[in-house]
Amino acid sequence: MRWRRNWSARPHRPKVRRLAADEQKKLLAQMAKEIARSPVLSGFGIQVRFLRGRFYVERPRPSGVEAWGRITPLADDLLLEVERRSWNEVARGSAQKLIKVIAGDTRETFHGLGSLDHSLRNPGQGLTRLPMKVKDNKFIYSDTSEGCTVQEALFHYFGLPIEVIAQPAVWYSYHRTPRIVECAEDRTRVLVRFSAVSLSGTFGGTCLYAQRDGSWGAYPIRPSQSGSIASAEAWLVKRKWKAWC
């Protein structure tokens, strides 16, 4: 028996609305203003450009431009999409709303640092690190005693730059949840376990965040060598600090 694909069942792509030049500039200005309000997006150097009727959200990298998503003008709204083999809808709304969606991302659709962005949003604060302490094996803010996410602890307590915290990006894209399992007293080494549970089983990985010669790096560790900071670092030294993947 032959199965035939019902092509008519495919969802129709929304029709792109053509923008006048003054409206293009207005929307670009609104997006740029909202990006400037986000400490994380500003820290990543996020830019938006208009090309062939759509707005493209991009991050400049030394190796080239990294595409984060696109925003399409519709008849009565704007559509935010990300490319995962094909373009998938994330949200609809105004220019300001869609940039806020990107800034507040916590599931690595874009960067996964939404909780950190929220903690840095006080007026004029920018990328200022806030005082934190450890109490009952938990990281909390010194001023409020509120708990925090792993990403917040990595930034505020250990002093990692946001571009290093966002790694390993592939694990975040699989929605693996990070958990700090060990850290050095001098705050130059942090071992973080990433895990996700599905019907197929449990998936995980371990990353050692290490400060070397004044610079931080993220180093995925081979599972058999990921039991502690000492074993992970000894394995990396043998490999001349070449990560597992």
N, C-alpha and C positions, 0 to 999 in steps of 0.2 A: 504494500500500500504506500503510495507516494503522498508525502505531506507537501502541501503548497502554502507558501507564505502569503498571508493576507496583507499586502502592501497598503491597502486602503485603511487598515487599522492604525497605521503610523500617525502619531499626533502631528497636526499641522504646525509648521513653523510660524511664529507670529510675524506679521508684516511690519517691516521697518518703516518708520515715519521719517520722511526727509526733513532735515532741519535747515532753517535759514542761517546765514553766517552769524548774525547777531545772537541767535539762540544758542548756537554752538559755543560761542565765547562765554555767554552767560552761564551755561551748564559747566563748562570747564572751570570757570572761576569759582563756582559753588563747590565743585569737587575739590579743587586745590585748597580752598578755605577749610573744608572739613578735614582734609588730610593734615593740614597744619595744626589742627586742634588735637590730633591723635599723636601722643608721644611715640607709640610703636611704629605707626606708618611713617611718621617723620624720620624716625631713626633708621628705618629701612630705605629711606629716600624714594618712597613710592611716587610715581608720576602717572598722569593720565594723558593720553593723546587721542586725537580724533582721526580716524582713518576709514575710508570707504563707508561712511554713514554710521559708524559705531565708535564708542569710546573704549579704549583698551587700557586696563590697569596694569602697570608694569613696574618691576623693580630692577634698577640698573645694577649689574654685577660686573666684576673685573673681566669675566669671560664673555660678557654680552648682556642682553636684556632678558630677564625672566618674566614670562607672561603669567599674570595672576588671574585674570578674568576679563570679561568684556561687559559693557553696558549698552543695551540697545534701546533706542527711542521707539516707543510704541504709540498707538493712537492717543492714549490718555495716560500713559505711565512710562516708566523706565524699567528695563528688565536686566537683572544681574545674573550672569552665567559663568560657570567654570567649565573648562574642557577636560573631560575624562573619557577619552576615545571619541566622544561626541560632546556637544555643548549641552550642559545640564543647568536647569533653572535653580537659582539660589533664593532670590527674593525679587519683589517688585516694589516700586515706590519712587520717591523723589531722589534727586541727586544726593542730598544730605543723608537721607535714610540709608541708601545703598553703601555709601562710604562708611557710615557707622556700623553697618552689618559686617563689612570687611574688617574694620578696626576691632570689633567685639568678638571676632571668631575665636572659639575655644575648641573646635574639633579639627583643626588643621586643614579646613577647606582652603584657607589662605595662609595662615601662619600659626594659629593655635595659641596666641599670646593675649587673648582678649581679657583675661583676668588681670594680667600685668598692665595692659593699657588702661583698664578701669582704675587701678590703684595709683596711676600716675596722672590722673586727669585733673588734679587740683589746679586752679588758675596760676599760671606762671611757673608751675613746678617742673615741667619737661621731664627729662630723664634723671631727675634727682633721686638718689637711692634713700630709702626710708630706713630708720633704725629698726632692727629685728632682734629677737632673742629666741633661745630654745628653752621650752618649759615642758616638762613631762614628755620629752622626746618629740615635741611638736614645735614647728616654727610659727611664731606669732609676732605681730607688730608690737613694738615696745610701748607706743603711746596708747593704743586701744586694746591690747591683748587679744585682738581678733586673729583667727587663723588665716592661713593663706594657701595658695596652690604651690605645687613644686616650682612652676615657672617664676612665681613671685619670689620664692626663697632663693632661687638661683640668681636672680637679678639683685635683690635688695641685700640679702645676707652674704652671699658668696662673691658678688660683684661681677658676674658674667655679663658680657655684652649680649644684646638681644639677638644678634645674628647667630651666635653660638647656641643660645638657649633654644632656638628654633630647630636645631639639629638633634637627632637624625630626622630630617623631614619625611622620609619614606615611612618610618615607624609611626609618626604622628598622622600621616595620611591614611594609615590603616586603623586609626582611632585607638592606638595602644595607649594606655594610661600610665604616666610616669610615677615612680615612687622612689624616694631617696632611701637607700639601704645602708649607706655608710658615707661618712665625710671625715676629712682630716682636720685636726685641731687648728692648723694654720689656715684653713679654708682654701687651700690650693688644689684639693682633690675632692671630687664628689662622684660617688657611684650611684647611678640611677637605673632602676629596673623598669622596663616597659612591658605591659601585658594587656592582652585582650582575650575575652572569652566569647566563643560562639558555639553553635551546635556542632561544629566540627572539632572542637577542642579548645585548648588554651594555647595562645601564641605569645611569644615574648622575645625579649632581647635586653642586653645590658650595655650601657654606655658609661664610659669614664670621662667626666669633664675634668680636664687638668690644665693648670697654669704652668707654662714652661717658658722661661726667659721673659717673663712679664706678659705673655700673651696666652689667652685661653683657647683651648681646642676641644672638640667633641670626638671621642674615639670609641666606636662600637667594638665590643669585646667578644671574642670567641666564647661560646657558652661554657665550655669546659674550664675556662680560665677566669670566669666572671664571679667567683665566690667572694672575693674581697678586693679592696683597693690594692693590697700588696701583690696578689696573684695577677691582677689585671695589669698593673704597671710592669711587673717583671716580664710578662708576656709581650707587652708593647716594646720594652727595651730590647728584647731579643730580636724583634722585628724592625728595630730602628724607628719605632713609633708609627708603624704602618697599621692602620685600623683594619678590623676584620672585613668590613664591607663598606 
